[in-house]
Amino acid sequence: MKTLAILVGGGPAPGINAVIAAATIEARNHGLRVLGCYDGFRWLVEADTSHVAELEINDTSRIHFDGGSVLRTSRTNPTKTPEGVATVAETLKRLGVDYLITIGGDDTAYAASKLAKAIDGLTVAHVPKTIDNDLPLPSDIPTFGYTTACNLGKELVRNLMQDAATTERWFFVTVMGRRAGHLALGIGGSAAATLTVIAEEFPEKQIPLDRLVDVLEGAIIKRRMQGREHGVAILSEGLAEKLDPATLGPVETDAFGNVRLSELELGRVLKERVQASLKSRNIKVTIVAKELGYELRCAPPGAHDIQYCRSLGYWATRFLLDGGSNAMVTIQAGRLVPIPFGLMIDHRTGRIRVRFVDIESEMYETLAAYMIRLRPEDFDDPETFAGLARAGHMSEADFRNRFGLVVGRG
């Protein structure tokens, strides 16, 4: 009897259990033994086989409704040391594994690509999972978990928008998304938040903190000119990675060397700077900083993600049984399209390529059109410009000097 092993790496995302269920059921229906490896690579990299369990159809047939991961997950990185991948390979051999399905984001995909080269006879398929939506798929194909996370995030932000209007305050909401702003933009756009700011707007390698402060303060002033003292600004977590670390204090990294952005408190830093700037001109604004991310990751998947993930799990197993290997499994236009690991690698960095938000696209332009933020035309219309300066308690000359760079009118 041949054996299929399944493991989950990285952060949770709605739909993981649907992939596990579909892959297990299809494999068992073809006479395979199925092993679930708990906690990603954590125990395999220690040559520990005690945290592995056989999966049966009866164990998994209804787990597709549930959030989280029945196999749990971890960020253990087997590529961190030269011995790591070799130890995992040897442990899988001892378990008699012939096929491996990894479920995860870019870091897990990278580890899977290295593992595929390390074991003769082992075939590997990776299922792309991340609420960040940043894996190198075609622009119209989401990563699983993203749509559910967007929908739940939209509901949470809607509540904050109601609170903001009721209490006349602002919320600065930092949304998960290490490198790409898809999730922040998806939540901000669907909730019609006052504005959303993502790292892709800034092509430079490093963003001055004052520039972000000016974008947010400018939006608050424009809202004041319109007679509103409240709003919700969505901030992509990836903005913090482009800031000077000295601005935000000491940083910690995870097993893959990524900065733990959730601990940098981007919203708090921006809140304090914006409030201080406005207060210096006798403008009192209450701002509350919020973090949004962990609330989204283990939500029960929506109908789209359940169907999508069941298809991914089924076809990952079929891909391996049909002799495929060394690829990320995707469903495009309703059809299986494996993407070889080699095509996913950014050869400049040696890591999996990141899919960024295309700020030149019509989709982004539509979402940006509904945001309340300073624009070039605000500086070109004398009446609007004078109103903005009054709302900011500034002279027109001072307003232009301070905020002109935000819109290219400095």
C-alpha positions, 0 to 999 in steps of 0.5 A: 500500500502506497502512502500519502502524507499531508502537512500544513505550514504557515499561518491559518487560513479558512479552507485548510480542512476542506483541502485535507478532507478532499485529498484524504477521501480521494487518496483513500478511495484509491487504496492509499494510506494517508498520514496527517503530519501535525504542526507542519515540519516541526516534528519531521525536522526533529526526526520525530514520527510520533506526531503523525496520525492515519487519516480515514474518510470517516475522520475527515468527511465533515471537517470542510465546514470548520475553520482552523486546521485539524493538523494544526500548523507551524512556521518551522523552516526545514531550509534554515539549516543544511541538515533540516531538509535532509532530516525531513527527507529521511523521516518521510522515508522511515514513514514510507511516504510516496506522495506529499501534499504541502498546504501553505504560503510562499515559505512552505512552497519554498520548503516543498520545492527544496524537499522535492529535490532531496528525495528520490521517488517522492512526488510533491504537490503544493496547495497555495494557501494564504489570506494575503493573496500574494502567491504567484497566480494569475491576477484573477485567481485568489489564494484560498482563504482570501475571500472568506477573510475579506468578507469577515474583515468587511463586517468587522470594519463596517462595525468600526465605521458605525462606531466612528460615526456614532462617537465622532472618532477615527480608527487606524486599522492595520490589516495583515499582509506582509508584502502585498496589500491585497487583503487590506485593499479587499477589506477596505474596498468592500467596506467602503472605508474612508481610505486604504493605504498600501505599500505598493503605492510607494515604489521607493525602497524605504518610505519616510514615516512623515509621508504616511503621516501626511497622507493620513492627516490630509485625509482627516483634514479633507473630511473636516472640510466636508463636515465630517469628524470621523473615518476609518483608515485601512493600513496594509501591514506591509507598510511597516516593512518599508519604514526605517526600523529605527522609527518603530523600535526593536524588531523580532523575526520568525523562523523564515527571517521575516520581521514580526510585523504585528509586533511593530504597532504601526497603527499606534505609531501613526496615531500618535504622530497624526494626533500630535501634529493636529493638536499643535494646530488646535485640532482635536481628533480622537484616533483609535489604533486597531490590528486586524488579522488573527480574527480572520485566519481561523474563520469557518470558510465561506461557500466559495472557499469550501468549494474551491478548497475541495477542488484543490485537495481532490486535484492535488491527489489526482495530480500525484496519482497521475505521476505529477510532481514538483508543482503548485496545484491551481484551478484556473477557469475550472481546470487543473493547472499545475505550476512547476516550482521552478517557475515560481522562483524569483531568481534574484532572491532564490525565494518564491515570487510575490504577487503584488497589487497592480496599482495601474489596474482598473480594479485599483483605480475604481477602489481609489476613486471612492477614497477620501484623500488629498488629490492633485485636483484639490490643489488646482481648484482655488475654492477647494484648496482654500477650504482645505487650508482653513480646515487644517488651521493653516495658511494656504502657503503652509498647507501647500508646503506641508501636503503638496508632496503627497499629491505631487504639487510640492 
